[in-house]
Structures are given as structure tokens and as C-alpha cells.
């Protein structure tokens, strides 16, 4: 890694300026499957800053071959055993990561179930809303039909009342039994019934029906 570039990088504002040298080294070590460093290695961080500052000073004012020569100088950083994560800590870290991964998988399954349930409830709610709208429409139609029937009944009642006013006396007469009317009226009734009965017999015979007789009885 170019120490001058690291020096310039650490002077930047924002998240990139807060990046630690240990994080970069650990990323490299992870690719090499080597035991990583502990996070709080103050000695390495300070040593890296000092080396990058020296590199910045040495390259200042250099041009051409001198700049290239200074840039090709390599620096080594010795790492102490105490600065490495111990195997026990690694095992504990892996165990924790496995637990977190299992929890993540479980949460993902729960999230999938919740999403599916939300979709089902949304469909059910839509169905209920459709049924509600349909019921309201049917109720409105029934109310309109009832109003029409009420209006028809009102008109029919007015018609019956008017008929009773115009023909009330005739209706009262028609409600009398055969024996209650005078003899002359009885004769007219019998003649009228005979005529209608004859017509009924002829009509039945025309359709191949045999009606031998018609009998009238006084309900009184």
C-alpha cells in the first residue's frame, strides 16, 4: 500500500477519512485465510500514521527518478502475537456469527410469512368490501322496491275507497244470499245462471269434455 496515498486518504473528511488501517489489513488477511488483528490495535494505527507522514515528507518536492525511487521504498510493520485474535476468540466469534446467521434466516422466514399473511388479509378485506358494496346496493334496491310497493298500495287503496263510494250500495246488495232477495230478482238470477251454465256446457263439449249436470246449492 502506498503510504503517501494512505496519508492523503486519512486527511479526507467524511466516512472514508475515518477508515482504520487495521480494517484494511484484516481485509487482506481474510483473503489469505490468516488470523486477523484485534480491532483496537493502537500501536499499529499510530505506527501506520507515522510511516505515512514520513513518506509524505520524503516525497515532497521530488520529481522524476527521485520520486520513483522514494515511492519504491517498502516499510514493514511487525505484528505482535498479543495483537492477533486468539483461536478461542475466533471460535466464539464464529459461534456468534452462526447464531446471528440462524436468527437472520429465522427472521427472513417470519418476514416471508408475515408478507404472505398480509396479502391474504388484503384479499379478504377486498372481498369483504366488495360484499359490503353489493349488500348496500341490494339494500338500496329493496328500499326502492318497498317505496314503489307502498306507492302502489296507496293508489290501490284510493281506488278501492273510490269504488266503495261509487258502488257501495250495489256491493251491499250483491252480498245478500239468494233467499234474501225478492222472488222476481230470484227468477232473474236463475235465468242468468242458466244462460252462463249453458255456455259453460257448450264450451266444455267443444273441448271433448262431458259435463252431465251443474248443481247450485244455497249456502244458507
C-alpha positions as CSV (number, residue, x, y, z in Angstrom):
1,X,0.0,0.0,0.0
2,X,1.3,3.5,-0.9
3,X,1.9,5.3,2.4
4,X,1.6,8.7,0.8
5,X,-1.9,7.7,-0.6
6,X,-2.8,6.5,2.9
7,X,-1.7,9.7,4.4
8,X,-3.8,11.7,1.9
9,X,-6.7,9.3,2.4
10,X,-6.8,9.8,6.2
11,X,-6.9,13.5,5.8
12,X,-10.2,13.4,3.9
13,X,-13.5,14.4,5.5
14,X,-16.4,12.1,5.8
15,X,-16.6,8.3,6.4
16,X,-13.6,7.4,4.2
17,X,-11.4,9.6,6.4
18,X,-12.3,7.5,9.5
19,X,-11.3,4.2,8.0
20,X,-8.8,2.3,10.2
21,X,-5.5,0.8,9.0
22,X,-6.4,-2.4,11.0
23,X,-9.6,-2.8,8.9
24,X,-7.6,-2.7,5.7
25,X,-5.0,-5.2,7.0
26,X,-7.7,-7.5,8.2
27,X,-9.4,-7.5,4.8
28,X,-6.1,-8.5,3.2
29,X,-5.5,-11.2,5.9
30,X,-9.0,-12.6,5.4
31,X,-8.3,-13.1,1.7
32,X,-5.1,-15.0,2.7
33,X,-7.0,-17.0,5.4
34,X,-4.7,-15.7,8.1
35,X,-5.6,-14.9,11.7
36,X,-6.9,-11.3,11.8
37,X,-5.8,-8.5,14.1
38,X,-7.8,-7.2,17.0
39,X,-9.9,-4.2,16.4
40,X,-8.2,-1.8,18.9
41,X,-4.5,-2.1,17.9
42,X,-3.4,1.4,18.8
43,X,0.3,0.7,18.2
44,X,-0.3,-0.4,14.6
45,X,-2.6,2.6,13.9
46,X,-0.1,5.1,15.3
47,X,2.8,3.3,13.6
48,X,0.9,3.5,10.2
49,X,0.3,7.2,10.7
50,X,3.9,7.8,11.5
51,X,5.1,5.9,8.4
52,X,2.6,7.6,6.1
53,X,3.7,11.0,7.4
54,X,7.4,10.2,6.8
55,X,6.6,9.0,3.3
56,X,4.7,12.3,2.6
57,X,7.7,14.3,3.8
58,X,10.2,12.3,1.8
59,X,8.2,12.6,-1.4
60,X,7.7,16.3,-1.0
61,X,9.5,18.3,-3.8
62,X,10.7,15.1,-5.5
63,X,10.3,14.7,-9.3
64,X,11.2,12.1,-11.8
65,X,13.6,9.4,-10.8
66,X,13.9,10.7,-7.3
67,X,10.1,10.4,-6.8
68,X,10.1,6.9,-8.2
69,X,12.9,5.8,-6.0
70,X,11.3,7.1,-2.9
71,X,8.0,5.6,-3.8
72,X,9.5,2.2,-4.2
73,X,10.7,2.1,-0.6
74,X,8.9,-0.6,1.3
75,X,8.1,-0.4,5.0
76,X,7.4,-3.4,7.3
77,X,5.2,-3.5,10.3
78,X,5.9,-6.2,12.8
79,X,2.8,-7.6,14.4
80,X,2.9,-9.0,18.0
81,X,1.1,-12.2,19.0
82,X,-0.9,-10.3,21.5
83,X,-2.4,-8.1,18.7
84,X,-3.8,-11.2,16.9
85,X,-7.2,-12.6,17.7
86,X,-6.8,-15.8,19.7
87,X,-8.3,-19.1,18.4
88,X,-10.7,-19.2,21.3
89,X,-11.9,-15.7,20.5
90,X,-12.2,-16.7,16.8
91,X,-14.3,-19.8,17.7
92,X,-16.5,-17.6,19.9
93,X,-16.8,-15.1,17.1
94,X,-17.7,-17.8,14.6
95,X,-20.2,-19.2,17.0
96,X,-21.8,-15.8,17.5
97,X,-21.8,-15.3,13.7
98,X,-23.5,-18.6,13.2
99,X,-26.2,-17.7,15.8
100,X,-26.7,-14.4,14.1
101,X,-27.0,-16.1,10.7
102,X,-29.6,-18.5,12.1
103,X,-31.5,-15.6,13.6
104,X,-31.4,-13.8,10.3
105,X,-32.7,-16.9,8.5
106,X,-35.5,-17.2,11.1
107,X,-36.4,-13.6,10.7
108,X,-36.4,-13.9,7.0
109,X,-38.9,-16.8,7.2
110,X,-41.0,-14.8,9.6
111,X,-40.9,-11.8,7.3
112,X,-42.0,-14.0,4.4
113,X,-44.9,-15.5,6.3
114,X,-45.9,-12.0,7.5
115,X,-45.9,-10.7,3.9
116,X,-47.9,-13.7,2.7
117,X,-50.4,-13.2,5.6
118,X,-50.7,-9.5,4.8
119,X,-51.5,-10.4,1.2
120,X,-54.2,-12.9,2.3
121,X,-55.7,-10.3,4.7
122,X,-55.6,-7.7,1.9
123,X,-57.5,-10.1,-0.4
124,X,-60.0,-10.9,2.4
125,X,-60.5,-7.2,3.1
126,X,-61.1,-6.5,-0.6
127,X,-63.7,-9.4,-0.7
128,X,-65.4,-8.0,2.3
129,X,-65.5,-4.5,0.8
130,X,-67.0,-5.9,-2.4
131,X,-69.6,-7.9,-0.4
132,X,-70.4,-4.7,1.6
133,X,-70.8,-2.7,-1.6
134,X,-73.1,-5.4,-3.1
135,X,-75.2,-5.6,0.1
136,X,-75.6,-1.8,0.1
137,X,-76.7,-1.9,-3.5
138,X,-79.2,-4.7,-2.8
139,X,-80.5,-2.9,0.2
140,X,-81.0,0.3,-1.8
141,X,-82.8,-1.7,-4.5
142,X,-85.0,-3.3,-1.8
143,X,-85.8,0.1,-0.3
144,X,-86.7,1.4,-3.7
145,X,-89.0,-1.6,-4.4
146,X,-90.6,-1.1,-1.0
147,X,-91.2,2.5,-1.8
148,X,-92.8,1.5,-5.2
149,X,-95.0,-1.1,-3.5
150,X,-96.0,1.4,-0.8
151,X,-97.0,3.8,-3.6
152,X,-98.9,1.1,-5.5
153,X,-100.7,0.0,-2.3
154,X,-101.6,3.7,-1.7
155,X,-103.0,4.1,-5.2
156,X,-104.9,0.7,-4.9
157,X,-106.4,1.8,-1.5
158,X,-107.5,5.1,-3.1
159,X,-109.1,3.2,-6.0
160,X,-111.0,0.7,-3.6
161,X,-112.1,3.6,-1.5
162,X,-113.4,5.4,-4.6
163,X,-115.2,2.2,-5.8
164,X,-116.9,1.8,-2.4
165,X,-118.1,5.4,-2.6
166,X,-119.5,5.0,-6.1
167,X,-120.9,1.4,-5.9
168,X,-121.2,0.8,-2.2
169,X,-124.9,0.2,-2.3
170,X,-124.7,-2.3,-5.2
171,X,-121.9,-4.2,-3.4
172,X,-124.1,-4.5,-0.4
173,X,-126.9,-5.9,-2.5
174,X,-124.6,-8.4,-4.0
175,X,-123.5,-9.6,-0.6
176,X,-127.1,-10.8,0.1
177,X,-128.0,-14.6,-0.2
178,X,-130.3,-16.0,-2.8
179,X,-133.2,-16.4,-0.3
180,X,-132.8,-12.8,0.9
181,X,-133.8,-11.2,-2.5
182,X,-137.3,-10.8,-3.8
183,X,-138.9,-13.6,-5.9
184,X,-138.7,-11.6,-9.1
185,X,-135.0,-11.0,-8.6
186,X,-134.5,-14.7,-7.8
187,X,-136.1,-15.5,-11.2
188,X,-133.7,-13.1,-13.0
189,X,-130.7,-14.7,-11.1
190,X,-131.8,-18.2,-12.1
191,X,-132.2,-17.2,-15.8
192,X,-128.7,-15.6,-15.7
193,X,-127.2,-18.6,-14.1
194,X,-128.9,-20.9,-16.7
195,X,-127.5,-18.9,-19.5
196,X,-124.0,-19.0,-18.1
197,X,-124.3,-22.7,-17.3
198,X,-125.4,-23.4,-20.8
199,X,-122.4,-21.5,-22.2
200,X,-120.1,-23.5,-19.9
201,X,-121.6,-26.8,-21.0
202,X,-121.2,-25.9,-24.7
203,X,-117.6,-24.7,-24.1
204,X,-116.7,-27.9,-22.3
205,X,-118.3,-30.1,-25.0
206,X,-116.3,-28.2,-27.7
207,X,-113.1,-29.4,-26.0
208,X,-114.4,-33.0,-25.8
209,X,-115.4,-32.8,-22.1
210,X,-118.7,-34.3,-20.9
211,X,-120.3,-32.3,-18.0
212,X,-123.6,-34.1,-17.3
213,X,-125.0,-31.5,-14.9
214,X,-124.4,-28.4,-12.9
215,X,-125.7,-28.2,-9.4
216,X,-126.2,-25.0,-7.3
217,X,-126.7,-25.1,-3.5
218,X,-127.8,-22.3,-1.2
219,X,-125.2,-21.8,1.5
220,X,-127.9,-20.6,3.9
